[in-house]
Amino acid sequence: MPMKTIARRALQTRSTCGVRFMSSGASSKQTALYSLHKKHGAKFGPFAGWDMPLVYADQGALDSHLHTRKHASIFDVSHMLQTRITGKDRHSFLEHLVVGDLKELPVGGSTLSLFTNENGGIEDDTIITQQENSLYVVSNAGCADKDLAHLLKYAKVFQDKGADVEVKRIDDHSLIALQGPSSQQALEQLAGIDLSQMSFMTGRNVDIRGIPCHVARSGYTGEDGFELSIPTGEVVAITEQLLENPKVKLAGLGARDSLRLEAGLCLYGSDIDLTTTPMEANLVWTVGKRRRAEGGFIGDSIILDQIAKKGGLRRRVGLVVEGAPARAHAKVLSVDGEEIGEITSGVPAPSLGKNIAMAYVKKGFNKKDTALKVKVRNRIQDATVVKMPFVPAKYHKV
């Protein structure tokens, strides 16, 4: 069977059951774009208590994936948590909870950081942007309630000690991600501005057709792109105007998962979790140089000790897998048959025509080109450790 056919079938299956869709146990929430999704023939699935689009009538997950790589796609990510932190002590406050160096971040600069716990594990990953008088924080939908409670709990601790800090959930803005090589042209055309000097991992306020929005040059696909925080009452109109560009289409969570895996990006709850340390996850680069020297964040003693000693028992790796796709929880073996780890995410990679996966393996088996085995439905298949990202990133640098 041709690889493209295998990839199409596997992605179609994954788009309904393999992207960590979770039932809320009650009626699911809907984003402000729900009616627009229905208008475009979306098929929905529950994710973190939300009804989210998986695929659309005009193209399946594989087609959406390839369209994003070639042109541009809009992903509704309004289910994610947006938070604004203000007050003169905002940097000291948030630096207690995350590993990033926020005090040295320039205005308009963004950074990927990690909320950590007392055991050195990762509570969530988050993007933080330095604004003129605040910190703008975007974190995962599946952790939204937990993250907000965590922020509010420690804000009160700091306030009780006299600190000037306030945490506010941004509940009047929706969030969309415009991703792909045509993203800049599409957004420039709509907003009437030049974005060529706006670099990856920066953010700024932009008026789009007279509507004040926050635009960040970032995303979750490995492509150039933007995340737009838009007043909820205007998000449908702006999304529809972007879709008037023939190179822009809607895309759902099925394509989003395969795109992020090709880009070597972690999915919280699958590839990183409460038990994973930054060292084990190969996310040491998120720990700022000053933070390594000074510490001061939750779990710092464990995390900094692991960094200094290159400790931890396992490492996150990328794998190319021969044969059938290896899905989450498939066991990873040494060539001698010893069980040394487990797959955390796996898909057929549409951009590569091969099966890829992310896994944790015992330290020592994580070197590039190491030959391993993977157990897939009781069959033993060959696998090789490769460098991530699987598909080279195309982030816009100035």
C-alpha positions in Angstrom: 0.0 0.0 0.0 1.5 3.4 -0.9 2.8 5.5 1.9 0.4 8.4 1.1 -2.6 6.0 1.4 -1.3 4.7 4.8 -0.8 8.2 6.0 -4.2 9.4 5.0 -5.9 6.5 6.7 -3.9 6.8 9.9 -4.4 10.5 10.1 -8.1 10.1 9.6 -8.2 7.7 12.5 -6.0 9.9 14.6 -8.1 13.0 14.0 -11.0 11.4 15.9 -9.3 9.4 18.6 -5.6 10.0 18.9 -5.0 13.7 19.8 -5.8 13.3 23.5 -9.4 14.2 23.1 -11.0 14.2 26.5 -14.7 14.1 27.4 -15.6 16.9 29.8 -18.2 14.8 31.6 -20.8 17.6 31.0 -21.9 19.6 28.0 -18.8 20.9 26.1 -17.9 24.5 25.7 -17.9 26.1 22.3 -15.6 28.9 21.0 -16.9 32.0 19.3 -16.0 30.4 16.0 -18.2 27.3 16.5 -20.9 28.5 14.0 -18.3 29.3 11.4 -16.8 25.9 11.8 -20.2 24.3 11.3 -20.8 26.5 8.2 -17.6 25.0 6.7 -18.7 21.4 7.4 -16.4 20.8 10.4 -16.5 17.4 12.2 -16.1 18.0 16.0 -14.6 16.1 18.9 -14.3 16.9 22.6 -10.9 18.3 23.7 -10.3 19.5 27.2 -14.0 20.2 27.7 -14.5 22.0 24.4 -16.1 21.0 21.1 -13.3 21.5 18.7 -13.1 21.0 14.9 -11.1 18.0 13.8 -11.5 18.2 10.0 -13.6 20.2 7.5 -15.8 19.2 4.5 -13.3 20.5 1.9 -10.3 18.6 3.1 -9.3 15.9 5.5 -6.4 15.9 8.1 -3.8 14.9 5.6 -4.9 17.6 3.0 -5.0 20.2 5.8 -1.5 19.2 6.9 0.0 19.6 3.4 -1.9 22.8 2.7 -0.4 24.3 5.9 3.1 23.4 4.7 2.5 24.8 1.2 0.2 27.8 1.9 -1.6 28.8 5.1 -4.2 27.5 7.5 -6.2 29.0 10.4 -6.5 27.0 13.6 -9.0 28.0 16.3 -7.1 27.9 19.5 -9.5 30.0 21.5 -9.8 27.2 24.1 -6.3 28.1 25.3 -5.8 30.1 28.5 -4.8 33.8 28.0 -3.7 35.6 31.1 -2.3 39.1 31.8 0.0 39.7 34.8 0.5 43.3 36.0 2.1 45.1 38.9 5.7 46.2 39.6 6.5 42.9 41.1 5.2 40.8 38.2 8.6 39.6 37.0 9.7 38.3 40.5 6.2 36.7 40.9 6.2 34.8 37.6 9.9 33.9 37.8 9.0 32.0 41.0 6.7 29.8 38.9 8.6 29.4 35.6 12.2 28.7 34.6 12.5 31.5 32.1 14.5 34.8 32.4 11.6 37.3 32.2 13.4 40.3 33.6 15.9 40.4 30.7 13.2 39.7 28.0 12.9 42.9 25.8 9.5 44.5 25.4 7.8 42.7 22.6 9.9 39.6 23.1 8.4 36.2 23.8 9.8 33.0 25.3 8.7 29.4 25.7 8.8 28.6 29.4 7.8 25.9 31.8 5.7 25.9 35.0 7.5 23.5 37.4 6.6 21.6 40.6 8.5 20.8 43.8 9.7 17.5 42.3 11.3 19.2 39.3 8.4 18.1 37.0 6.6 20.1 34.4 3.2 21.5 35.3 2.7 23.0 31.9 4.5 24.7 29.0 3.6 28.3 28.2 4.5 31.2 25.9 5.2 34.5 27.8 5.4 37.9 26.1 6.9 41.0 27.6 4.5 43.9 27.1 5.1 47.5 28.2 3.3 47.2 31.5 2.4 43.6 31.8 3.3 40.0 31.0 1.0 38.2 28.5 0.8 34.5 29.1 -0.7 31.8 26.9 -1.0 28.2 28.2 -2.6 24.9 27.3 -6.4 24.3 27.2 -6.0 21.0 29.0 -4.3 22.7 31.9 -6.3 26.0 31.9 -8.1 25.5 35.2 -5.1 24.1 36.9 -2.8 26.9 35.6 -5.2 29.7 36.5 -5.6 28.3 40.1 -1.8 28.0 40.4 -1.3 31.6 39.3 -4.0 32.9 41.6 -2.8 30.9 44.6 0.8 32.2 44.3 -0.4 35.7 43.5 -2.2 35.8 46.9 1.0 34.5 48.6 3.0 37.3 47.1 0.2 39.9 47.8 0.1 38.8 51.4 3.8 39.6 51.6 3.1 43.1 50.2 4.0 42.5 46.6 2.3 44.5 43.8 1.1 41.8 41.4 -2.3 41.0 39.8 -3.4 38.1 37.7 -6.3 38.5 35.3 -7.7 36.0 32.9 -8.3 37.5 29.5 -11.9 36.2 28.8 -13.0 38.9 26.2 -10.5 37.8 23.5 -10.4 34.8 21.2 -7.3 33.3 19.8 -6.6 32.0 16.3 -3.3 30.7 14.8 -2.5 31.6 11.1 0.2 29.2 10.1 2.2 28.5 6.9 4.4 30.2 4.3 1.6 32.4 3.0 0.7 33.7 6.5 2.7 36.9 6.3 1.2 37.9 2.9 -2.3 37.1 4.1 -2.1 39.1 7.3 -0.3 42.1 5.7 -3.0 42.2 3.0 -5.7 42.3 5.7 -4.0 44.6 8.2 -2.4 46.9 5.6 1.0 46.8 7.3 4.5 45.5 6.7 5.4 42.5 8.9 8.8 41.7 7.3 10.8 43.1 10.2 8.7 41.3 12.9 10.8 38.3 14.0 9.8 34.9 15.3 8.9 34.9 19.0 8.0 38.6 19.1 4.6 40.2 19.7 3.0 43.6 19.1 -0.3 45.4 19.1 -1.8 45.7 15.6 -5.0 47.3 14.3 -6.7 44.9 11.9 -9.4 46.7 10.0 -9.6 49.1 12.9 -9.8 46.4 15.5 -7.1 46.5 18.2 -5.5 43.0 18.4 -2.3 41.4 19.8 -0.3 39.6 17.1 2.5 37.2 18.1 4.9 35.7 15.5 4.8 32.1 16.8 2.8 28.9 16.5 2.8 25.1 16.8 3.5 23.8 13.3 7.2 24.6 12.6 6.1 27.0 9.9 6.2 30.8 9.9 3.0 32.1 11.3 1.1 34.2 13.8 -1.2 33.9 16.8 -3.8 36.6 16.9 -5.6 37.6 20.1 -8.8 39.3 18.8 -11.8 40.8 20.7 -14.3 38.0 20.8 -17.0 40.1 19.2 -14.8 40.6 16.1 -13.1 37.2 15.7 -15.6 35.8 13.2 -15.4 38.8 10.9 -11.6 38.8 10.9 -11.4 35.1 10.4 -13.8 35.3 7.5 -11.8 38.2 6.0 -8.6 36.1 6.2 -10.4 33.2 4.5 -11.2 35.4 1.5 -7.5 34.9 0.6 -7.5 31.8 -1.7 -4.3 30.5 0.0 -5.9 30.4 3.4 -8.1 27.5 4.7 -9.4 26.3 8.0 -7.6 23.4 9.7 -8.5 21.3 12.7 -6.8 19.4 15.5 -6.0 16.3 13.3 -3.6 18.3 11.2 -2.4 20.4 14.1 -1.1 17.2 15.9 0.8 15.8 12.9 2.3 19.2 12.1 3.6 19.8 15.6 5.1 16.3 15.8 7.0 16.8 12.5 8.2 20.0 14.1 9.4 18.1 17.2 7.2 20.1 19.5 5.8 18.5 22.7 2.1 17.9 23.5 1.5 18.4 27.2 0.0 15.3 28.8 1.7 13.1 26.1 5.3 14.1 25.7 5.8 16.1 28.9 3.9 15.9 32.2 4.1 16.3 36.0 6.8 13.6 36.2 9.0 14.9 33.4 12.0 17.2 34.2 13.4 19.7 31.7 16.6 17.7 31.5 14.8 14.5 30.6 12.6 16.3 28.1 15.6 18.0 26.4 14.1 21.4 27.3 17.1 22.6 29.3 17.4 25.5 26.9 14.2 27.0 28.4 16.1 27.6 31.7 17.6 31.0 31.4 21.4 31.5 32.1 20.7 33.8 35.0 18.1 31.4 36.4 20.6 28.6 36.3 22.9 30.7 38.4 20.3 32.1 40.8 17.5 29.6 40.9 14.5 30.9 42.7 11.8 28.8 40.8 9.8 25.9 42.2 11.8 22.7 42.0 15.0 24.5 41.3 17.3 22.3 43.4 16.3 19.2 41.5 16.3 20.8 38.1 19.6 22.6 38.5 21.3 19.5 40.0 20.2 17.5 37.0 21.5 20.1 34.6 24.9 20.3 36.4 25.3 16.5 36.5 23.4 15.7 33.2 21.2 13.6 35.4 17.8 12.0 35.1 17.2 8.4 34.0 15.7 9.0 30.6 15.7 11.3 27.6 13.1 12.4 25.0 14.1 11.4 21.5 12.8 11.4 18.0 12.4 8.1 16.1 11.9 7.0 12.5 10.0 3.7 12.7 9.9 1.1 10.0 6.6 -0.8 9.3 3.3 0.3 10.9 3.1 3.6 12.8 4.0 3.4 16.5 1.4 5.0 18.7 1.6 6.3 22.3 2.5 3.7 24.9 4.1 1.3 22.4 7.2 -0.2 24.1 10.7 0.7 22.9 13.4 -2.0 23.1 17.1 -2.2 22.6 18.4 -4.4 19.8 19.0 -7.1 22.4 15.3 -7.0 23.5 15.6 -5.0 26.7 12.6 -2.7 27.3 14.2 0.7 27.6 11.3 3.1 27.0 7.9 4.1 25.6 6.5 6.0 22.7 4.6 9.2 23.7 3.4 10.3 20.3 3.6 8.8 16.8 2.1 9.5 13.3 2.9 8.9 9.7 4.6 12.1 8.6 2.9 13.4 5.5 5.8 15.7 4.7 8.3 12.9 4.8 6.6 9.8 3.7 7.7 7.8 6.7 6.5 7.0 10.2 7.9 9.2 13.0 7.5 9.1 16.8 8.6 10.8 20.0 9.7 8.6 22.9 11.5 8.5 26.2 14.3 6.0 26.4 16.8 5.1 29.0 19.8 7.4 29.1 22.6 6.0 26.9 20.2 4.9 24.1 19.4 8.5 23.1 22.3 9.2 20.7 21.6 10.0 17.1 21.6 7.0 14.8 21.1 4.5 17.6 19.3 1.4 16.3 16.3 0.4 18.4 13.2 -1.8 18.2 9.6 -0.8 18.8 6.8 -3.2 19.7 3.7 -2.4 17.6 0.7 -4.7 18.0 2.9 -7.6 19.2 5.2 -7.1 16.2 8.8 -6.0 16.6 9.8 -3.3 14.2 13.1 -1.4 13.5 13.5 2.1 14.7 16.3 4.7 14.6 17.0 7.7 16.8 17.1 10.9 14.7 17.5 14.5 15.5 14.4 16.7 15.9 12.7 18.5 14.4 11.9 15.9 11.8 11.0 18.7 9.3 13.3 21.8 9.4 11.7 24.8 11.0 10.8 27.8 8.8 10.6 30.4 11.5 11.0 34.0 10.3 14.2 35.6 11.6 15.3 39.2 11.1 
